[in-house]
């Protein structure tokens, strides 16, 4: 009898772990570096390194404090001769604590000499957040607000019809990011898309920026099953899951296939679970009769 219940307990634990472990969400990749963008312009010799470092420290302390309350914040620190301005932005689906943890990793990343200490401006992009700063000595050149800063195109080899599905997902994303006040995360069929605009970018400008990013993805990532496009004021990403998007977040054509699959799997697991209970009960009952 004891051995039967030990087997039952072991099977129960394994089954429950099999049901619940796939639902565990990790945020360990939020602080992974995506790219850095450092200006080649250097600080003028008239600036004091000590005063500059102090202003930068004050700036970051303020940004870090705000990151536990907001996903976007701008600030300036320092005096007339050593002012440093900057802002952080966290991904729209991060919690306040995740945002804080992501921003809190930036000093360590910056300390790894990603940019020369005399760079007057820099942008550090992590998976979950990014940080931009510039000193008062930075001379901003005329630029296109839809300028491509970085791109990542995944492996090629998507199924036939994938690009059509991706483009439909892009269309939903382009309207959804405006309705979502600068952030959108959703699924269309087997494609998951995400878009985010800089926190103070207006609705129409945000929509235009995301459209530009989508067009770049279509041109630069032909046939790639995933991609990330970073422009100066917005970014997008997409991923193709031929067997259904994990997390059951379908918002468009194709129906809730993942939800049905999960229900079938859990239903089958439950049936197996209670079937084992019944068989073990019969077995133990038979042993009692033998006695």
PyMOL commands that set and color helices and strands:
alter all, ss='L'
color gray80, all
select helices_A, chain A and resi 2-23+49-66+96-104+106-110+162-179+203-220+257-290
alter helices_A, ss='H'
color red, helices_A
select strands_A, chain A and resi 33-38+72-77+84-90+121-126+129-135+148-153+183-188+191-197+226-231+234-240
alter strands_A, ss='S'
color yellow, strands_A
deselect
rebuild
show_as cartoon
